[in-house]
Structures are given as C-alpha cells and as structure tokens.
Amino acid sequence: MKKKFFKFLARVNKHFLPSYSKLQLNLSKASKVQLAIIGWRVFVTKNALD
C-alpha cells in the first residue's frame, strides 16, 4: 500500500514539479523553495523504490 502510494506520488511529481536537472540548476545558487522541491522529489523517489 505504501509503495503504491509513493509510486503514484512519483508520477504526480514528474508531471507537475519542475525537473531542475534538465534546467541545469546550480545547487549552490538554488533558492530555499527549489531545494525543498528537490528534497521532496528525492524523498518520494527513495520511498517508491524501496
């Protein structure tokens, strides 16, 4: 159940949140909001793969 939920969230993230790797964002110049989005995407992806 938990894994299905995170897989669904990963799909939602892919469609609605920006991909900063494609935009070649420099992490040292990222704003707090951008860092929060990156952290959220990492958290969801990690839980979807476990």
PQR file with spaces between the fields and no chain letter, atoms N, CA, C, O and H, PARSE charges and radii, in Angstrom:
ATOM       1  N    MET     1       0.827   -1.195    0.000 -0.4000 1.5000
ATOM       2  CA   MET     1       0.000    0.000    0.000 -0.0000 2.0000
ATOM       3  C    MET     1       0.871    1.257    0.000  0.5500 1.7000
ATOM       4  O    MET     1       0.646    2.178   -0.785 -0.5500 1.4000
ATOM       5  N    LYS     2       1.874    1.284    0.896 -0.4000 1.5000
ATOM       6  CA   LYS     2       2.749    2.447    0.993 -0.0000 2.0000
ATOM       7  C    LYS     2       3.540    2.642   -0.305  0.5500 1.7000
ATOM       8  O    LYS     2       3.700    3.764   -0.784 -0.5500 1.4000
ATOM       9  H    LYS     2       2.056    0.536    1.534  0.4000 1.0000
ATOM      10  N    LYS     3       4.027    1.536   -0.861 -0.4000 1.5000
ATOM      11  CA   LYS     3       4.827    1.621   -2.081 -0.0000 2.0000
ATOM      12  C    LYS     3       3.978    2.113   -3.255  0.5500 1.7000
ATOM      13  O    LYS     3       4.448    2.912   -4.066 -0.5500 1.4000
ATOM      14  H    LYS     3       3.896    0.624   -0.472  0.4000 1.0000
ATOM      15  N    LYS     4       2.739    1.644   -3.349 -0.4000 1.5000
ATOM      16  CA   LYS     4       1.846    2.098   -4.420 -0.0000 2.0000
ATOM      17  C    LYS     4       1.577    3.595   -4.303  0.5500 1.7000
ATOM      18  O    LYS     4       1.550    4.313   -5.303 -0.5500 1.4000
ATOM      19  H    LYS     4       2.358    0.995   -2.691  0.4000 1.0000
ATOM      20  N    PHE     5       1.380    4.056   -3.069 -0.4000 1.5000
ATOM      21  CA   PHE     5       1.125    5.478   -2.836 -0.0000 2.0000
ATOM      22  C    PHE     5       2.310    6.326   -3.290  0.5500 1.7000
ATOM      23  O    PHE     5       2.125    7.353   -3.942 -0.5500 1.4000
ATOM      24  H    PHE     5       1.403    3.474   -2.256  0.4000 1.0000
ATOM      25  N    PHE     6       3.524    5.900   -2.947 -0.4000 1.5000
ATOM      26  CA   PHE     6       4.700    6.672   -3.336 -0.0000 2.0000
ATOM      27  C    PHE     6       4.963    6.592   -4.843  0.5500 1.7000
ATOM      28  O    PHE     6       5.476    7.543   -5.431 -0.5500 1.4000
ATOM      29  H    PHE     6       3.674    5.065   -2.416  0.4000 1.0000
ATOM      30  N    LYS     7       4.619    5.478   -5.462 -0.4000 1.5000
ATOM      31  CA   LYS     7       4.749    5.403   -6.921 -0.0000 2.0000
ATOM      32  C    LYS     7       3.783    6.370   -7.597  0.5500 1.7000
ATOM      33  O    LYS     7       4.126    7.009   -8.591 -0.5500 1.4000
ATOM      34  H    LYS     7       4.202    4.705   -4.984  0.4000 1.0000
ATOM      35  N    PHE     8       2.574    6.471   -7.049 -0.4000 1.5000
ATOM      36  CA   PHE     8       1.609    7.437   -7.561 -0.0000 2.0000
ATOM      37  C    PHE     8       2.129    8.861   -7.376  0.5500 1.7000
ATOM      38  O    PHE     8       2.047    9.679   -8.292 -0.5500 1.4000
ATOM      39  H    PHE     8       2.296    5.951   -6.241  0.4000 1.0000
ATOM      40  N    LEU     9       2.664    9.156   -6.186 -0.4000 1.5000
ATOM      41  CA   LEU     9       3.224   10.484   -5.935 -0.0000 2.0000
ATOM      42  C    LEU     9       4.386   10.789   -6.872  0.5500 1.7000
ATOM      43  O    LEU     9       4.543   11.929   -7.310 -0.5500 1.4000
ATOM      44  H    LEU     9       2.731    8.492   -5.442  0.4000 1.0000
ATOM      45  N    ALA    10       5.194    9.796   -7.182 -0.4000 1.5000
ATOM      46  CA   ALA    10       6.327    9.998   -8.094 -0.0000 2.0000
ATOM      47  C    ALA    10       5.827   10.388   -9.485  0.5500 1.7000
ATOM      48  O    ALA    10       6.414   11.248  -10.143 -0.5500 1.4000
ATOM      49  H    ALA    10       5.066    8.870   -6.826  0.4000 1.0000
ATOM      50  N    ARG    11       4.739    9.751   -9.927 -0.4000 1.5000
ATOM      51  CA   ARG    11       4.165   10.118  -11.225 -0.0000 2.0000
ATOM      52  C    ARG    11       3.616   11.539  -11.213  0.5500 1.7000
ATOM      53  O    ARG    11       3.787   12.287  -12.176 -0.5500 1.4000
ATOM      54  H    ARG    11       4.263    9.053   -9.392  0.4000 1.0000
ATOM      55  N    VAL    12       2.959   11.905  -10.122 -0.4000 1.5000
ATOM      56  CA   VAL    12       2.420   13.259   -9.988 -0.0000 2.0000
ATOM      57  C    VAL    12       3.562   14.273   -9.981  0.5500 1.7000
ATOM      58  O    VAL    12       3.479   15.311  -10.639 -0.5500 1.4000
ATOM      59  H    VAL    12       2.821   11.297   -9.340  0.4000 1.0000
ATOM      60  N    ASN    13       4.624   13.973   -9.238 -0.4000 1.5000
ATOM      61  CA   ASN    13       5.777   14.869   -9.196 -0.0000 2.0000
ATOM      62  C    ASN    13       6.375   15.063  -10.579  0.5500 1.7000
ATOM      63  O    ASN    13       6.750   16.174  -10.953 -0.5500 1.4000
ATOM      64  H    ASN    13       4.691   13.130   -8.704  0.4000 1.0000
ATOM      65  N    LYS    14       6.461   13.987  -11.330 -0.4000 1.5000
ATOM      66  CA   LYS    14       7.075   14.054  -12.658 -0.0000 2.0000
ATOM      67  C    LYS    14       6.303   14.995  -13.579  0.5500 1.7000
ATOM      68  O    LYS    14       6.897   15.683  -14.409 -0.5500 1.4000
ATOM      69  H    LYS    14       6.156   13.084  -11.026  0.4000 1.0000
ATOM      70  N    HIS    15       4.985   15.022  -13.432 -0.4000 1.5000
ATOM      71  CA   HIS    15       4.173   15.843  -14.319 -0.0000 2.0000
ATOM      72  C    HIS    15       4.023   17.288  -13.857  0.5500 1.7000
ATOM      73  O    HIS    15       3.889   18.189  -14.686 -0.5500 1.4000
ATOM      74  H    HIS    15       4.502   14.463  -12.757  0.4000 1.0000
ATOM      75  N    PHE    16       4.043   17.522  -12.552 -0.4000 1.5000
ATOM      76  CA   PHE    16       3.722   18.866  -12.062 -0.0000 2.0000
ATOM      77  C    PHE    16       4.891   19.654  -11.492  0.5500 1.7000
ATOM      78  O    PHE    16       4.846   20.884  -11.478 -0.5500 1.4000
ATOM      79  H    PHE    16       4.152   16.791  -11.879  0.4000 1.0000
ATOM      80  N    LEU    17       5.932   18.986  -11.023 -0.4000 1.5000
ATOM      81  CA   LEU    17       7.068   19.706  -10.457 -0.0000 2.0000
ATOM      82  C    LEU    17       8.175   19.820  -11.495  0.5500 1.7000
ATOM      83  O    LEU    17       8.357   18.919  -12.314 -0.5500 1.4000
ATOM      84  H    LEU    17       5.968   17.986  -11.034  0.4000 1.0000
ATOM      85  N    PRO    18       8.917   20.927  -11.463 -0.5600 1.5000
ATOM      86  CA   PRO    18       9.976   21.120  -12.462  0.2800 2.0000
ATOM      87  C    PRO    18      11.142   20.165  -12.229  0.5500 1.7000
ATOM      88  O    PRO    18      11.436   19.782  -11.096 -0.5500 1.4000
ATOM      89  N    SER    19      11.797   19.792  -13.322 -0.4000 1.5000
ATOM      90  CA   SER    19      12.991   18.959  -13.250 -0.0000 2.0000
ATOM      91  C    SER    19      14.197   19.885  -13.339  0.5500 1.7000
ATOM      92  O    SER    19      14.519   20.403  -14.408 -0.5500 1.4000
ATOM      93  H    SER    19      11.558   20.103  -14.242  0.4000 1.0000
ATOM      94  N    TYR    20      14.855   20.085  -12.208 -0.4000 1.5000
ATOM      95  CA   TYR    20      15.974   21.020  -12.180 -0.0000 2.0000
ATOM      96  C    TYR    20      17.225   20.452  -12.833  0.5500 1.7000
ATOM      97  O    TYR    20      18.113   21.216  -13.211 -0.5500 1.4000
ATOM      98  H    TYR    20      14.594   19.664  -11.340  0.4000 1.0000
ATOM      99  N    SER    21      17.324   19.137  -12.976 -0.4000 1.5000
ATOM     100  CA   SER    21      18.478   18.571  -13.664 -0.0000 2.0000
ATOM     101  C    SER    21      18.418   18.884  -15.159  0.5500 1.7000
ATOM     102  O    SER    21      19.453   19.102  -15.789 -0.5500 1.4000
ATOM     103  H    SER    21      16.603   18.516  -12.669  0.4000 1.0000
ATOM     104  N    LYS    22      17.222   18.907  -15.723 -0.4000 1.5000
ATOM     105  CA   LYS    22      17.082   19.271  -17.131 -0.0000 2.0000
ATOM     106  C    LYS    22      17.356   20.750  -17.353  0.5500 1.7000
ATOM     107  O    LYS    22      17.812   21.148  -18.425 -0.5500 1.4000
ATOM     108  H    LYS    22      16.381   18.731  -15.211  0.4000 1.0000
ATOM     109  N    LEU    23      17.077   21.563  -16.338 -0.4000 1.5000
ATOM     110  CA   LEU    23      17.324   23.005  -16.426 -0.0000 2.0000
ATOM     111  C    LEU    23      18.758   23.362  -16.050  0.5500 1.7000
ATOM     112  O    LEU    23      19.142   24.529  -16.120 -0.5500 1.4000
ATOM     113  H    LEU    23      16.707   21.239  -15.468  0.4000 1.0000
ATOM     114  N    GLN    24      19.553   22.371  -15.654 -0.4000 1.5000
ATOM     115  CA   GLN    24      20.950   22.530  -15.249 -0.0000 2.0000
ATOM     116  C    GLN    24      21.091   23.571  -14.143  0.5500 1.7000
ATOM     117  O    GLN    24      21.904   24.491  -14.234 -0.5500 1.4000
ATOM     118  H    GLN    24      19.241   21.423  -15.598  0.4000 1.0000
ATOM     119  N    LEU    25      20.288   23.407  -13.104 -0.4000 1.5000
ATOM     120  CA   LEU    25      20.313   24.303  -11.957 -0.0000 2.0000
ATOM     121  C    LEU    25      21.558   24.057  -11.121  0.5500 1.7000
ATOM     122  O    LEU    25      21.883   22.913  -10.801 -0.5500 1.4000
ATOM     123  H    LEU    25      19.627   22.660  -13.030  0.4000 1.0000
ATOM     124  N    ASN    26      22.246   25.121  -10.770 -0.4000 1.5000
ATOM     125  CA   ASN    26      23.401   25.028   -9.887 -0.0000 2.0000
ATOM     126  C    ASN    26      22.888   24.988   -8.450  0.5500 1.7000
ATOM     127  O    ASN    26      22.244   25.937   -8.002 -0.5500 1.4000
ATOM     128  H    ASN    26      21.982   26.050  -11.030  0.4000 1.0000
ATOM     129  N    LEU    27      23.163   23.906   -7.720 -0.4000 1.5000
ATOM     130  CA   LEU    27      22.623   23.744   -6.370 -0.0000 2.0000
ATOM     131  C    LEU    27      23.122   24.807   -5.411  0.5500 1.7000
ATOM     132  O    LEU    27      22.424   25.143   -4.454 -0.5500 1.4000
ATOM     133  H    LEU    27      23.686   23.135   -8.083  0.4000 1.0000
ATOM     134  N    SER    28      24.303   25.341   -5.641 -0.4000 1.5000
ATOM     135  CA   SER    28      24.811   26.375   -4.741 -0.0000 2.0000
ATOM     136  C    SER    28      24.066   27.693   -4.917  0.5500 1.7000
ATOM     137  O    SER    28      24.118   28.553   -4.038 -0.5500 1.4000
ATOM     138  H    SER    28      24.870   25.068   -6.419  0.4000 1.0000
ATOM     139  N    LYS    29      23.376   27.863   -6.038 -0.4000 1.5000
ATOM     140  CA   LYS    29      22.624   29.087   -6.298 -0.0000 2.0000
ATOM     141  C    LYS    29      21.114   28.873   -6.222  0.5500 1.7000
ATOM     142  O    LYS    29      20.343   29.771   -6.560 -0.5500 1.4000
ATOM     143  H    LYS    29      23.334   27.164   -6.753  0.4000 1.0000
ATOM     144  N    ALA    30      20.691   27.702   -5.785 -0.4000 1.5000
ATOM     145  CA   ALA    30      19.269   27.389   -5.708 -0.0000 2.0000
ATOM     146  C    ALA    30      18.640   28.088   -4.509  0.5500 1.7000
ATOM     147  O    ALA    30      19.275   28.255   -3.467 -0.5500 1.4000
ATOM     148  H    ALA    30      21.317   26.972   -5.510  0.4000 1.0000
ATOM     149  N    SER    31      17.387   28.492   -4.671 -0.4000 1.5000
ATOM     150  CA   SER    31      16.664   29.125   -3.574 -0.0000 2.0000
ATOM     151  C    SER    31      16.168   28.049   -2.600  0.5500 1.7000
ATOM     152  O    SER    31      16.261   26.852   -2.871 -0.5500 1.4000
ATOM     153  H    SER    31      16.871   28.356   -5.517  0.4000 1.0000
ATOM     154  N    LYS    32      15.647   28.504   -1.475 -0.4000 1.5000
ATOM     155  CA   LYS    32      15.138   27.575   -0.458 -0.0000 2.0000
ATOM     156  C    LYS    32      13.967   26.755   -0.991  0.5500 1.7000
ATOM     157  O    LYS    32      13.838   25.572   -0.675 -0.5500 1.4000
ATOM     158  H    LYS    32      15.572   29.477   -1.255  0.4000 1.0000
ATOM     159  N    VAL    33      13.121   27.380   -1.794 -0.4000 1.5000
ATOM     160  CA   VAL    33      11.975   26.663   -2.360 -0.0000 2.0000
ATOM     161  C    VAL    33      12.446   25.593   -3.338  0.5500 1.7000
ATOM     162  O    VAL    33      11.923   24.478   -3.342 -0.5500 1.4000
ATOM     163  H    VAL    33      13.226   28.340   -2.050  0.4000 1.0000
ATOM     164  N    GLN    34      13.426   25.926   -4.160 -0.4000 1.5000
ATOM     165  CA   GLN    34      13.955   24.949   -5.103 -0.0000 2.0000
ATOM     166  C    GLN    34      14.605   23.780   -4.376  0.5500 1.7000
ATOM     167  O    GLN    34      14.448   22.631   -4.787 -0.5500 1.4000
ATOM     168  H    GLN    34      13.851   26.831   -4.157  0.4000 1.0000
ATOM     169  N    LEU    35      15.334   24.061   -3.300 -0.4000 1.5000
ATOM     170  CA   LEU    35      15.953   22.990   -2.517 -0.0000 2.0000
ATOM     171  C    LEU    35      14.901   22.117   -1.848  0.5500 1.7000
ATOM     172  O    LEU    35      15.076   20.904   -1.734 -0.5500 1.4000
ATOM     173  H    LEU    35      15.461   24.995   -2.965  0.4000 1.0000
ATOM     174  N    ALA    36      13.808   22.733   -1.405 -0.4000 1.5000
ATOM     175  CA   ALA    36      12.722   21.960   -0.800 -0.0000 2.0000
ATOM     176  C    ALA    36      12.074   21.037   -1.829  0.5500 1.7000
ATOM     177  O    ALA    36      11.753   19.892   -1.513 -0.5500 1.4000
ATOM     178  H    ALA    36      13.666   23.718   -1.498  0.4000 1.0000
ATOM     179  N    ILE    37      11.881   21.515   -3.045 -0.4000 1.5000
ATOM     180  CA   ILE    37      11.301   20.689   -4.106 -0.0000 2.0000
ATOM     181  C    ILE    37      12.236   19.532   -4.444  0.5500 1.7000
ATOM     182  O    ILE    37      11.781   18.405   -4.640 -0.5500 1.4000
ATOM     183  H    ILE    37      12.142   22.445   -3.302  0.4000 1.0000
ATOM     184  N    ILE    38      13.523   19.798   -4.512 -0.4000 1.5000
ATOM     185  CA   ILE    38      14.498   18.742   -4.793 -0.0000 2.0000
ATOM     186  C    ILE    38      14.468   17.697   -3.681  0.5500 1.7000
ATOM     187  O    ILE    38      14.472   16.496   -3.952 -0.5500 1.4000
ATOM     188  H    ILE    38      13.893   20.714   -4.353  0.4000 1.0000
ATOM     189  N    GLY    39      14.439   18.153   -2.440 -0.4000 1.5000
ATOM     190  CA   GLY    39      14.378   17.228   -1.306 -0.0000 2.0000
ATOM     191  C    GLY    39      13.120   16.387   -1.312  0.5500 1.7000
ATOM     192  O    GLY    39      13.171   15.191   -1.025 -0.5500 1.4000
ATOM     193  H    GLY    39      14.436   19.129   -2.220  0.4000 1.0000
ATOM     194  N    TRP    40      11.990   16.998   -1.638 -0.4000 1.5000
ATOM     195  CA   TRP    40      10.717   16.267   -1.710 -0.0000 2.0000
ATOM     196  C    TRP    40      10.774   15.195   -2.787  0.5500 1.7000
ATOM     197  O    TRP    40      10.342   14.063   -2.571 -0.5500 1.4000
ATOM     198  H    TRP    40      11.949   17.970   -1.871  0.4000 1.0000
ATOM     199  N    ARG    41      11.315   15.559   -3.955 -0.4000 1.5000
ATOM     200  CA   ARG    41      11.404   14.583   -5.046 -0.0000 2.0000
ATOM     201  C    ARG    41      12.312   13.418   -4.684  0.5500 1.7000
ATOM     202  O    ARG    41      12.019   12.274   -5.030 -0.5500 1.4000
ATOM     203  H    ARG    41      11.667   16.479   -4.130  0.4000 1.0000
ATOM     204  N    VAL    42      13.409   13.698   -3.994 -0.4000 1.5000
ATOM     205  CA   VAL    42      14.327   12.636   -3.564 -0.0000 2.0000
ATOM     206  C    VAL    42      13.635   11.726   -2.555  0.5500 1.7000
ATOM     207  O    VAL    42      13.749   10.503   -2.646 -0.5500 1.4000
ATOM     208  H    VAL    42      13.647   14.628   -3.714  0.4000 1.0000
ATOM     209  N    PHE    43      12.920   12.308   -1.597 -0.4000 1.5000
ATOM     210  CA   PHE    43      12.210   11.531   -0.577 -0.0000 2.0000
ATOM     211  C    PHE    43      11.170   10.614   -1.216  0.5500 1.7000
ATOM     212  O    PHE    43      11.080    9.439   -0.861 -0.5500 1.4000
ATOM     213  H    PHE    43      12.827   13.301   -1.523  0.4000 1.0000
ATOM     214  N    VAL    44      10.388   11.137   -2.150 -0.4000 1.5000
ATOM     215  CA   VAL    44       9.349   10.340   -2.788 -0.0000 2.0000
ATOM     216  C    VAL    44       9.973    9.240   -3.644  0.5500 1.7000
ATOM     217  O    VAL    44       9.514    8.099   -3.615 -0.5500 1.4000
ATOM     218  H    VAL    44      10.461   12.092   -2.439  0.4000 1.0000
ATOM     219  N    THR    45      11.008    9.573   -4.401 -0.4000 1.5000
ATOM     220  CA   THR    45      11.654    8.593   -5.255 -0.0000 2.0000
ATOM     221  C    THR    45      12.276    7.465   -4.426  0.5500 1.7000
ATOM     222  O    THR    45      12.165    6.291   -4.779 -0.5500 1.4000
ATOM     223  H    THR    45      11.381   10.501   -4.424  0.4000 1.0000
ATOM     224  N    LYS    46      12.924    7.831   -3.329 -0.4000 1.5000
ATOM     225  CA   LYS    46      13.559    6.820   -2.459 -0.0000 2.0000
ATOM     226  C    LYS    46      12.507    5.863   -1.896  0.5500 1.7000
ATOM     227  O    LYS    46      12.731    4.653   -1.867 -0.5500 1.4000
ATOM     228  H    LYS    46      13.014    8.785   -3.042  0.4000 1.0000
ATOM     229  N    ASN    47      11.383    6.379   -1.457 -0.4000 1.5000
ATOM     230  CA   ASN    47      10.336    5.525   -0.897 -0.0000 2.0000
ATOM     231  C    ASN    47       9.603    4.717   -1.979  0.5500 1.7000
ATOM     232  O    ASN    47       9.095    3.633   -1.695 -0.5500 1.4000
ATOM     233  H    ASN    47      11.200    7.362   -1.481  0.4000 1.0000
ATOM     234  N    ALA    48       9.546    5.222   -3.186 -0.4000 1.5000
ATOM     235  CA   ALA    48       8.883    4.488   -4.265 -0.0000 2.0000
ATOM     236  C    ALA    48       9.748    3.296   -4.710  0.5500 1.7000
ATOM     237  O    ALA    48       9.222    2.288   -5.181 -0.5500 1.4000
ATOM     238  H    ALA    48       9.960    6.103   -3.416  0.4000 1.0000
ATOM     239  N    LEU    49      11.053    3.416   -4.561 -0.4000 1.5000
ATOM     240  CA   LEU    49      11.947    2.341   -5.000 -0.0000 2.0000
ATOM     241  C    LEU    49      12.155    1.274   -3.943  0.5500 1.7000
ATOM     242  O    LEU    49      12.505    0.143   -4.280 -0.5500 1.4000
ATOM     243  H    LEU    49      11.480    4.235   -4.179  0.4000 1.0000
ATOM     244  N    ASP    50      11.950    1.595   -2.685 -0.4000 1.5000
ATOM     245  CA   ASP    50      12.203    0.611   -1.605 -0.0000 2.0000
ATOM     246  C    ASP    50      11.225   -0.515   -1.609  0.5500 1.7000
ATOM     247  O    ASP    50      11.311   -1.410   -0.768 -0.5500 1.4000
ATOM     248  H    ASP    50      11.666    2.514   -2.411  0.4000 1.0000
